[in-house]
């Protein structure tokens, strides 16, 4: 497979979180095409686990997501700040969104949610050893859901958020919970 060569790049929009640019590229056969690209700094998402053994519970947040005009139930996550590592971002977001801190963080995976038009990469980490560290009400409503129940919610389409699906399936595979 041959790569596309960028001939020209024009920034169309520069927002707080994303930028939009239009690249003119040269294809291997000599034709040119336009590519609309959303530039994103990346994010970290956290599968935060409470309890050990078969009774594992996952800490989730409930949010209204304007882009899909719906409430979602998802793992905590946030955008990487400049110079911030995925683990630093995950630790910060976990406290900000839920009021919990983890004694241990392990990397599960990273993925491109939509590489056809976005540069975003999401790093998924597993957090354990949770303890409540903030008496201030969390930014978002939180809920603990048993891992087995969460797998059913994924299977029946109640959970559609990609990072949540991938993170939960990764933890499930690590723990040999049948899906």
VMD Tcl script that draws the C-alpha trace (Angstrom):
set ca {
  {0.00 0.00 0.00}
  {1.33 3.38 -0.95}
  {1.06 6.47 1.17}
  {-0.58 9.73 0.22}
  {1.74 12.72 -0.02}
  {0.52 16.04 1.40}
  {0.82 18.82 -1.17}
  {-0.94 21.55 0.80}
  {-2.46 21.90 4.25}
  {-4.94 24.60 5.28}
  {-6.21 25.13 8.83}
  {-9.94 25.88 8.67}
  {-10.84 26.00 12.36}
  {-8.85 26.31 15.61}
  {-10.99 25.48 18.63}
  {-10.33 24.85 22.30}
  {-10.13 21.06 21.87}
  {-9.95 20.34 18.15}
  {-8.66 21.89 14.98}
  {-9.91 21.20 11.47}
  {-7.57 21.21 8.52}
  {-8.01 20.36 4.87}
  {-5.07 18.62 3.24}
  {-4.62 18.32 -0.50}
  {-2.90 15.00 -1.13}
  {-1.32 13.32 -4.10}
  {-2.43 9.72 -4.65}
  {-0.10 7.02 -5.97}
  {-1.84 7.17 -9.38}
  {-1.12 10.92 -9.67}
  {-4.63 12.19 -8.88}
  {-5.17 14.69 -6.07}
  {-7.83 14.58 -3.35}
  {-8.90 16.69 -0.39}
  {-8.80 15.16 3.10}
  {-10.68 16.81 5.98}
  {-8.82 16.05 9.21}
  {-9.85 16.73 12.79}
  {-6.68 17.26 14.83}
  {-7.06 16.19 18.46}
  {-4.41 16.04 21.23}
  {-5.51 12.57 22.39}
  {-7.25 11.36 25.50}
  {-7.00 8.96 28.40}
  {-9.86 6.75 29.58}
  {-10.01 4.78 32.80}
  {-11.56 1.41 33.59}
  {-11.67 1.92 37.35}
  {-12.33 -1.29 39.26}
  {-13.75 -1.69 42.72}
  {-13.53 -5.07 44.52}
  {-11.55 -8.16 43.64}
  {-12.59 -11.57 42.44}
  {-15.71 -12.25 40.45}
  {-17.69 -9.36 41.98}
  {-15.69 -6.66 40.18}
  {-17.53 -3.39 39.71}
  {-16.63 -0.72 37.16}
  {-16.91 2.98 38.00}
  {-18.92 4.78 35.33}
  {-20.03 8.36 34.74}
  {-23.28 9.53 33.23}
  {-23.09 12.40 30.77}
  {-25.27 14.15 28.27}
  {-23.47 14.11 24.92}
  {-24.72 16.81 22.58}
  {-23.21 15.20 19.47}
  {-25.52 12.19 19.85}
  {-28.33 14.06 21.68}
  {-28.35 11.43 24.41}
  {-27.19 10.52 27.90}
  {-24.37 8.02 27.93}
  {-22.96 5.74 30.59}
  {-19.20 5.57 30.09}
  {-15.84 5.12 31.73}
  {-14.23 8.36 32.97}
  {-12.01 10.04 30.37}
  {-10.51 13.33 29.39}
  {-8.36 15.16 26.89}
  {-4.59 15.18 27.35}
  {-3.24 18.57 28.32}
  {-0.03 19.79 26.69}
  {2.96 17.86 28.06}
  {0.76 15.51 30.08}
  {1.28 11.75 29.93}
  {-1.72 9.42 29.52}
  {-1.31 8.20 33.12}
  {-1.14 11.75 34.49}
  {-4.29 12.62 32.53}
  {-6.06 9.47 33.74}
  {-5.22 10.19 37.39}
  {-6.38 13.81 37.07}
  {-9.61 12.97 35.26}
  {-10.51 10.15 37.65}
  {-10.37 12.54 40.62}
  {-12.08 15.44 38.78}
  {-14.94 13.39 37.37}
  {-15.53 10.92 40.21}
  {-13.70 12.01 43.39}
  {-11.80 8.69 43.43}
  {-8.07 8.10 43.31}
  {-6.34 4.87 42.26}
  {-3.31 3.36 43.96}
  {-2.43 1.47 40.78}
  {-2.75 2.26 37.08}
  {-1.94 -0.18 34.27}
  {-2.08 0.48 30.54}
  {-4.60 -1.73 28.75}
  {-4.40 -0.48 25.15}
  {-4.60 2.53 22.89}
  {-6.67 2.99 19.77}
  {-7.71 5.42 17.06}
  {-11.50 5.94 17.33}
  {-11.92 7.30 13.78}
  {-8.64 7.25 11.80}
  {-10.45 8.06 8.56}
  {-10.81 11.70 9.59}
  {-9.31 12.22 13.06}
  {-5.81 12.11 14.55}
  {-7.19 11.35 18.04}
  {-5.68 8.45 19.96}
  {-7.30 7.20 23.16}
  {-5.16 5.54 25.82}
  {-7.12 3.15 28.04}
  {-5.83 2.43 31.52}
  {-7.05 0.11 34.26}
  {-7.25 1.65 37.73}
  {-7.41 -0.35 40.94}
  {-7.06 0.31 44.64}
  {-9.74 3.00 44.52}
  {-10.40 5.28 47.43}
  {-12.60 8.33 47.78}
  {-10.37 11.40 48.12}
  {-12.73 14.27 47.53}
  {-15.73 15.26 49.62}
  {-16.73 17.68 46.90}
  {-19.49 16.28 44.72}
  {-18.07 14.73 41.55}
  {-18.42 16.66 38.27}
  {-20.71 13.96 36.91}
  {-23.18 11.46 38.34}
  {-21.27 8.25 39.04}
  {-22.36 4.65 39.28}
  {-20.68 1.34 40.02}
  {-21.85 -1.49 37.73}
  {-20.87 -5.15 38.04}
  {-18.58 -6.24 35.22}
  {-20.94 -9.05 34.20}
  {-23.88 -6.62 34.03}
  {-21.83 -4.15 32.02}
  {-20.97 -6.88 29.50}
  {-24.69 -7.53 29.08}
  {-25.32 -3.81 28.55}
  {-22.69 -3.84 25.80}
  {-24.15 -6.95 24.20}
  {-27.72 -5.57 24.15}
  {-26.67 -2.15 22.82}
  {-27.27 -0.05 25.94}
  {-23.58 0.94 25.98}
  {-22.45 2.39 22.65}
  {-19.47 4.51 23.69}
  {-16.42 3.06 21.93}
  {-13.83 3.65 24.63}
  {-16.12 2.07 27.22}
  {-16.78 -0.97 25.06}
  {-13.08 -1.48 24.33}
  {-11.97 -0.87 27.91}
  {-14.57 -3.19 29.44}
  {-13.83 -5.94 26.92}
  {-10.10 -5.62 27.60}
  {-10.64 -5.97 31.37}
  {-13.05 -8.81 30.79}
  {-10.50 -10.65 28.66}
  {-7.83 -10.14 31.35}
  {-10.16 -11.53 34.00}
  {-11.62 -14.35 31.87}
  {-15.17 -13.13 32.42}
  {-17.25 -14.79 29.72}
  {-18.83 -12.46 27.15}
}
mol new
graphics top color blue
foreach p $ca { graphics top sphere $p radius 0.5 }
foreach p [lrange $ca 0 end-1] q [lrange $ca 1 end] { graphics top cylinder $p $q radius 0.2 }
display resetview
